[in-house]
Amino acid sequence: MNLIELLKKIKRKILAQMFNLNYRPYTHTTVIFESFGGRQISDSPLAIYKELKKTHPEYRLIWVVNKGLATQAEKNGYDYVIRGSFKWVRTIEKAQVWVENARLPQWVRKPDHIKLIQTWHGTPLKKLGLDIKNVVMPGTNTERYHQNFVREANRWDVLISPNTYSTNIFRQAFGYQNKIVEIGYPRNDKLANPTKEEIKLLKQKLGIPLDKKVIMYAPTYRDNQFFQKGKYSFELPFSLKEFQERFGSNAVLLLRMHYLIANSMDISGFEDFAYDVSSYADISELYLVSDLLITDYSSVFFDYAYLKRPILFYPYDYEIYKDELRGFYLDYQKDLPGKIAYNSVDLYDEIENELKENDISNNQQFEMFYKRFCGLNAGNASKRIVEEIERNL
């Protein structure tokens, strides 16, 4: 162990001890927001933040961010604390509400006076928690992973669910005993009634040509492809050069990597065609500008389906993922709302077909999927969870 690693270990022990102090809550109502472990200012916590900012300007709203996000937080006028700092411990321990979208470290203590709103971050396709029979993630084993997951889940006071299907899985996979509110994800509110003008303005904001189709590729990470605990690697399973040669004349490509993927995409030489939007705060805005979504096992397609636009699935490592890693809750080959391509040749052909014919209004399989998973498309989840927060204060 080198000196830097030793100092980090010592600091974490001190932080863990600080969590055991008895802090008095702030007299001024304070709500803490954290997205993907401080890696982003995004997702449902951001939607809830905006709603609270509008309806309760008297509340103090504070973001927990990693050090690298401090500049972004300051630029956007957010009140924030740096995750892993001594101020972070004092601040979150004295708040009244935490809004999270991912699990917290076990050594972070949640006092009794705090209500934790867990938004989670997707409708599950791949197995979660107790349903993962063989855990291959670094730094843990199957038994310990299961125990930690259940222990962490039952620190949540309220869990948001997007549909009945997810509610049932959350109860089972998380071993979760507390309150679930089945209201849809706040991050999807803006997908309910988008306008053409709104989409045009978003494209201009992103620097995307208005005269080209937009393809978004949003894969998930692989449990067995990692640098170290919590940091995963990923290589594009197709050639950017071939992709551009085939579609570059009338389309652009958005690359949206999972938040756990540590390595950034190398798009040098393709900047006018490919855009790395992995760190873009609001994925819903990326959905709105996209004409076609390509994914593999990520839950993004459940949200994108709200827009009733084409979805392609590219599970190039399907047999390995299905049998050796996670496994699925749905029948991957029968229940999905789009076509499946298992290699890049078929992928390119399917993309060409979808870009020519993107009307899926008469697709019976898609309509069945939509009714099952996207029925709570009222656009008011942020408002409803703010009402829940009000009841908990």
C-alpha positions as CSV (number, residue, x, y, z in Angstrom):
1,M,0.0,0.0,0.0
2,N,1.5,3.4,-1.1
3,L,1.3,6.6,1.0
4,I,-1.6,8.0,-0.9
5,E,-3.7,4.9,-0.4
6,L,-2.8,4.8,3.2
7,L,-3.8,8.4,3.7
8,K,-7.2,7.8,2.0
9,K,-7.8,4.8,4.3
10,I,-7.0,6.9,7.4
11,K,-9.3,9.7,6.2
12,R,-12.2,7.3,5.6
13,K,-11.8,5.9,9.1
14,I,-12.0,9.4,10.5
15,L,-15.1,10.2,8.4
16,A,-16.7,7.0,9.6
17,Q,-16.1,8.0,13.2
18,M,-17.5,11.5,12.5
19,F,-20.8,9.9,11.4
20,N,-21.1,8.4,14.9
21,L,-21.3,11.8,16.5
22,N,-24.7,13.1,17.6
23,Y,-25.4,16.1,15.4
24,R,-28.4,18.4,16.1
25,P,-30.6,18.8,12.9
26,Y,-30.6,22.2,11.2
27,T,-33.4,24.4,12.4
28,H,-33.8,25.6,8.8
29,T,-35.3,22.8,6.6
30,T,-32.5,21.3,4.6
31,V,-32.7,18.7,1.7
32,I,-29.6,16.9,0.4
33,F,-29.4,15.7,-3.2
34,E,-27.0,13.2,-4.6
35,S,-26.9,11.5,-8.1
36,F,-24.9,8.4,-8.8
37,G,-22.6,8.8,-5.8
38,G,-21.8,12.4,-6.5
39,R,-20.7,11.8,-10.1
40,Q,-23.4,13.9,-11.7
41,I,-26.0,16.6,-11.0
42,S,-28.8,14.8,-12.8
43,D,-31.6,12.3,-13.1
44,S,-34.7,12.2,-10.8
45,P,-32.9,14.0,-7.9
46,L,-32.4,17.0,-10.3
47,A,-36.0,16.9,-11.3
48,I,-37.1,16.9,-7.7
49,Y,-34.6,19.7,-6.9
50,K,-36.1,21.9,-9.6
51,E,-39.6,21.3,-8.3
52,L,-38.6,22.1,-4.7
53,K,-36.7,25.2,-5.8
54,K,-39.9,26.4,-7.4
55,T,-42.4,25.5,-4.7
56,H,-40.3,25.9,-1.6
57,P,-37.7,28.7,-2.0
58,E,-37.5,28.8,1.8
59,Y,-35.8,25.4,1.9
60,R,-32.0,25.0,1.8
61,L,-31.2,22.6,-1.1
62,I,-27.7,21.2,-1.1
63,W,-26.0,18.9,-3.7
64,V,-23.4,16.3,-2.8
65,V,-20.8,16.2,-5.6
66,N,-17.3,14.8,-6.3
67,K,-14.5,17.4,-6.3
68,G,-14.5,17.4,-10.1
69,L,-18.1,18.7,-10.3
70,A,-17.5,21.7,-8.0
71,T,-16.9,24.1,-11.0
72,Q,-20.2,22.9,-12.6
73,A,-22.1,23.3,-9.4
74,E,-20.8,26.9,-8.9
75,K,-21.5,27.8,-12.5
76,N,-25.1,26.7,-12.1
77,G,-25.6,28.4,-8.8
78,Y,-26.0,25.2,-6.8
79,D,-25.3,25.1,-3.0
80,Y,-23.0,22.1,-2.6
81,V,-20.6,20.1,-0.5
82,I,-17.7,17.9,-1.6
83,R,-18.4,14.2,-1.1
84,G,-15.8,12.7,1.3
85,S,-15.0,16.0,3.0
86,F,-15.5,16.7,6.8
87,K,-18.0,19.4,5.9
88,W,-20.0,16.7,3.9
89,V,-20.4,14.6,7.0
90,R,-21.6,17.5,9.2
91,T,-24.0,18.8,6.5
92,I,-25.8,15.7,5.5
93,E,-26.1,14.4,9.1
94,K,-27.8,17.7,10.1
95,A,-30.3,17.8,7.2
96,Q,-33.9,16.6,7.4
97,V,-34.2,14.8,4.0
98,W,-31.8,12.9,1.6
99,V,-32.8,12.4,-2.0
100,E,-30.7,9.6,-3.6
101,N,-30.8,7.6,-6.8
102,A,-28.2,4.9,-5.9
103,R,-26.9,3.0,-2.9
104,L,-24.8,4.7,-0.2
105,P,-21.7,3.2,1.4
106,Q,-22.5,1.1,4.5
107,W,-20.3,3.3,6.7
108,V,-22.4,6.4,6.0
109,R,-24.8,6.6,9.0
110,K,-28.4,7.7,8.5
111,P,-29.7,9.3,11.7
112,D,-33.3,8.7,12.9
113,H,-34.3,12.3,12.2
114,I,-33.5,11.9,8.4
115,K,-36.0,10.7,5.8
116,L,-34.3,9.1,2.8
117,I,-36.2,9.3,-0.5
118,Q,-34.7,6.7,-2.9
119,T,-35.6,7.5,-6.5
120,W,-33.6,4.6,-7.9
121,H,-32.6,4.9,-11.6
122,G,-34.5,2.6,-13.9
123,T,-37.1,-0.1,-14.6
124,P,-35.2,-3.4,-14.1
125,L,-34.4,-5.6,-17.1
126,K,-31.3,-7.3,-15.7
127,K,-31.4,-9.1,-12.3
128,L,-30.8,-7.0,-9.2
129,G,-29.8,-7.5,-5.6
130,L,-30.9,-10.8,-4.2
131,D,-31.9,-12.1,-7.6
132,I,-28.2,-12.1,-8.8
133,K,-27.2,-15.7,-8.0
134,N,-23.5,-15.3,-8.8
135,V,-21.9,-11.9,-8.0
136,V,-18.7,-11.3,-9.9
137,M,-18.2,-7.6,-9.0
138,P,-14.9,-6.6,-7.4
139,G,-14.4,-6.2,-3.7
140,T,-17.3,-8.5,-2.6
141,N,-18.8,-12.0,-2.9
142,T,-22.4,-13.2,-3.4
143,E,-23.3,-13.5,0.3
144,R,-21.8,-10.2,1.4
145,Y,-23.4,-8.4,-1.6
146,H,-26.8,-9.7,-0.8
147,Q,-26.5,-8.8,2.9
148,N,-25.3,-5.3,2.2
149,F,-28.0,-4.7,-0.4
150,V,-30.8,-5.6,1.9
151,R,-29.3,-3.7,4.8
152,E,-28.9,-0.6,2.7
153,A,-32.4,-0.8,1.0
154,N,-34.1,-0.9,4.4
155,R,-32.5,2.5,5.3
156,W,-34.7,4.0,2.7
157,D,-38.0,5.5,4.0
158,V,-39.6,6.0,0.6
159,L,-38.8,4.3,-2.7
160,I,-40.1,5.6,-6.0
161,S,-41.4,3.0,-8.5
162,P,-42.3,3.6,-12.2
163,N,-44.8,0.7,-12.5
164,T,-46.3,-2.3,-10.8
165,Y,-43.7,-4.6,-12.5
166,S,-40.9,-2.7,-10.9
167,T,-42.7,-2.5,-7.5
168,N,-42.8,-6.3,-7.3
169,I,-39.2,-6.7,-8.3
170,F,-38.0,-4.1,-5.8
171,R,-39.8,-5.8,-2.9
172,Q,-38.3,-9.1,-3.9
173,A,-34.8,-8.2,-5.1
174,F,-34.1,-5.5,-2.4
175,G,-35.7,-7.4,0.4
176,Y,-37.4,-4.0,0.9
177,Q,-40.0,-3.6,3.7
178,N,-40.7,0.2,3.7
179,K,-43.0,2.5,1.7
180,I,-43.1,2.4,-2.1
181,V,-44.8,5.2,-4.1
182,E,-45.8,4.0,-7.6
183,I,-45.8,7.4,-9.4
184,G,-43.3,7.1,-12.3
185,Y,-39.8,8.6,-12.3
186,P,-39.5,12.4,-11.9
187,R,-36.8,12.5,-14.6
188,N,-39.4,11.4,-17.1
189,D,-41.9,14.2,-16.5
190,K,-40.7,16.2,-19.4
191,L,-41.2,13.2,-21.8
192,A,-45.0,13.4,-21.3
193,N,-45.8,16.2,-23.8
194,P,-42.7,17.5,-25.7
195,T,-43.1,20.1,-28.4
196,K,-41.3,20.4,-31.7
197,E,-40.0,23.8,-30.7
198,E,-38.6,22.4,-27.4
199,I,-36.8,19.7,-29.3
200,K,-35.4,22.2,-31.8
201,L,-34.0,24.4,-29.0
202,L,-32.4,21.3,-27.3
203,K,-30.6,20.4,-30.5
204,Q,-29.3,23.9,-30.8
205,K,-28.2,23.8,-27.2
206,L,-26.3,20.5,-27.9
207,G,-24.8,21.7,-31.2
208,I,-26.6,19.0,-33.2
209,P,-27.4,19.8,-36.8
210,L,-31.1,20.4,-37.3
211,D,-31.2,18.7,-40.7
212,K,-29.9,15.3,-39.5
213,K,-31.4,12.3,-37.7
214,V,-30.0,11.6,-34.3
215,I,-29.1,8.0,-33.2
216,M,-28.3,7.5,-29.5
217,Y,-26.2,4.5,-28.3
218,A,-26.6,3.9,-24.6
219,P,-25.2,0.6,-23.4
220,T,-24.8,-0.7,-19.8
221,Y,-21.5,-1.8,-18.1
222,R,-20.4,-5.4,-17.7
223,D,-19.9,-6.7,-14.2
224,N,-16.7,-8.6,-15.2
225,Q,-15.0,-5.8,-17.1
226,F,-13.5,-3.5,-14.4
227,F,-10.3,-1.6,-13.6
228,Q,-11.0,-1.6,-9.8
229,K,-14.0,-1.6,-7.5
230,G,-16.6,0.8,-8.8
231,K,-14.7,1.5,-12.1
232,Y,-15.6,-0.4,-15.3
233,S,-14.1,-0.4,-18.8
234,F,-15.9,-0.5,-22.1
235,E,-15.0,-0.6,-25.8
236,L,-17.4,0.3,-28.6
237,P,-18.6,-3.0,-30.2
238,F,-18.6,-1.4,-33.7
239,S,-16.3,0.7,-35.8
240,L,-17.0,4.5,-35.6
241,K,-15.4,4.7,-39.1
242,E,-17.9,2.2,-40.6
243,F,-20.8,3.7,-38.7
244,Q,-20.0,7.2,-40.1
245,E,-19.4,5.9,-43.6
246,R,-22.9,4.2,-43.5
247,F,-24.9,6.9,-41.8
248,G,-22.8,10.1,-41.6
249,S,-24.5,11.8,-44.5
250,N,-27.9,12.1,-42.9
251,A,-27.3,11.2,-39.2
252,V,-25.2,11.9,-36.1
253,L,-24.4,9.5,-33.2
254,L,-24.8,10.3,-29.5
255,L,-22.7,8.1,-27.2
256,R,-24.1,7.8,-23.7
257,M,-22.1,5.5,-21.4
258,H,-23.2,4.2,-18.0
259,Y,-22.2,6.3,-15.1
260,L,-20.0,3.4,-13.7
261,I,-17.8,3.3,-16.9
262,A,-14.6,5.1,-16.0
263,N,-12.9,5.4,-19.4
264,S,-14.2,8.2,-21.7
265,M,-14.9,7.4,-25.4
266,D,-12.2,8.3,-27.9
267,I,-14.0,10.1,-30.7
268,S,-11.0,12.0,-32.1
269,G,-11.4,12.3,-35.8
270,F,-15.2,11.9,-35.6
271,E,-16.1,15.1,-33.8
272,D,-18.6,16.3,-36.5
273,F,-20.4,12.9,-36.4
274,A,-20.1,11.4,-32.9
275,Y,-20.8,13.2,-29.6
276,D,-19.8,11.9,-26.2
277,V,-22.7,12.9,-24.0
278,S,-22.0,10.6,-21.1
279,S,-21.6,13.4,-18.6
280,Y,-24.6,15.4,-19.9
281,A,-26.7,16.1,-16.9
282,D,-30.2,15.4,-18.2
283,I,-30.6,12.2,-20.1
284,S,-34.3,13.0,-20.8
285,E,-33.2,15.9,-23.0
286,L,-31.0,13.4,-24.9
287,Y,-34.1,11.2,-25.4
288,L,-36.1,14.1,-26.7
289,V,-33.6,14.9,-29.5
290,S,-33.0,11.3,-30.5
291,D,-34.9,9.7,-33.4
292,L,-33.6,6.2,-32.6
293,L,-32.2,4.5,-29.5
294,I,-29.7,1.6,-29.6
295,T,-29.0,-0.2,-26.3
296,D,-28.2,-3.7,-25.0
297,Y,-29.3,-4.5,-21.4
298,S,-29.6,-1.0,-20.0
299,S,-32.9,0.1,-18.6
300,V,-32.9,3.3,-20.7
301,F,-35.3,1.8,-23.2
302,F,-38.1,1.7,-20.6
303,D,-37.9,5.5,-20.4
304,Y,-37.3,6.1,-24.1
305,A,-40.4,4.1,-24.9
306,Y,-42.5,7.0,-23.4
307,L,-41.8,8.9,-26.7
308,K,-43.0,6.0,-28.9
309,R,-39.9,6.1,-31.1
310,P,-37.9,3.2,-32.6
311,I,-35.6,1.2,-30.3
312,L,-33.0,-1.3,-31.4
313,F,-31.2,-3.8,-29.2
314,Y,-27.6,-4.8,-29.8
315,P,-26.7,-7.6,-27.4
316,Y,-23.4,-8.7,-29.0
317,D,-22.4,-10.8,-26.0
318,Y,-25.9,-12.1,-25.2
319,E,-25.0,-15.7,-24.3
320,I,-22.3,-14.6,-21.8
321,Y,-24.4,-11.9,-20.2
322,K,-27.5,-14.1,-19.9
323,D,-25.8,-17.2,-18.5
324,E,-22.6,-16.0,-16.7
325,L,-23.4,-12.4,-15.5
326,R,-26.8,-11.1,-14.6
327,G,-29.7,-12.8,-16.4
328,F,-33.0,-11.1,-17.1
329,Y,-36.5,-10.6,-15.6
330,L,-38.1,-10.4,-19.1
331,D,-37.8,-12.8,-22.0
332,Y,-35.2,-10.9,-23.8
333,Q,-36.0,-12.4,-27.2
334,K,-39.8,-12.0,-26.9
335,D,-40.8,-9.1,-24.6
336,L,-38.7,-6.2,-25.9
337,P,-40.2,-3.2,-27.7
338,G,-37.9,-3.4,-30.7
339,K,-35.8,-5.6,-33.0
340,I,-32.6,-7.3,-32.0
341,A,-29.2,-7.4,-33.8
342,Y,-26.5,-9.7,-32.6
343,N,-23.7,-8.5,-34.8
344,S,-22.7,-5.2,-36.4
345,V,-23.7,-6.2,-39.9
346,D,-27.3,-6.8,-38.8
347,L,-27.2,-3.7,-36.6
348,Y,-26.3,-1.4,-39.6
349,D,-29.1,-3.0,-41.7
350,E,-31.7,-2.5,-38.9
351,I,-30.6,1.1,-38.3
352,E,-31.1,1.8,-42.0
353,N,-34.6,0.3,-41.9
354,E,-35.6,2.2,-38.8
355,L,-34.4,5.5,-40.1
356,K,-36.5,5.1,-43.2
357,E,-39.6,4.0,-41.4
358,N,-40.0,5.3,-37.8
359,D,-43.7,5.1,-37.3
360,I,-44.4,2.5,-34.7
361,S,-48.0,3.4,-33.9
362,N,-49.3,0.1,-35.4
363,N,-46.7,-2.1,-33.7
364,Q,-48.8,-4.4,-31.5
365,Q,-45.8,-5.6,-29.5
366,F,-44.7,-2.1,-28.7
367,E,-48.2,-1.1,-27.7
368,M,-48.4,-4.0,-25.2
369,F,-45.1,-3.0,-23.8
370,Y,-46.1,0.6,-23.5
371,K,-49.3,-0.2,-21.6
372,R,-47.4,-2.5,-19.2
373,F,-44.4,-0.2,-18.4
374,C,-45.3,3.4,-19.4
375,G,-48.8,3.7,-18.2
376,L,-47.9,6.3,-15.5
377,N,-47.1,9.0,-18.1
378,A,-48.8,11.9,-16.3
379,G,-45.8,14.2,-16.2
380,N,-46.4,15.0,-12.5
381,A,-44.1,12.6,-10.6
382,S,-41.9,15.5,-9.3
383,K,-44.8,17.3,-7.9
384,R,-46.1,14.1,-6.2
385,I,-42.8,13.2,-4.5
386,V,-42.5,16.8,-3.3
387,E,-45.9,16.3,-1.6
388,E,-44.4,13.2,-0.1
389,I,-41.4,15.1,1.2
390,E,-43.8,17.8,2.7
391,R,-45.6,15.0,4.6
392,N,-42.4,13.7,6.0
393,L,-41.2,17.0,7.4
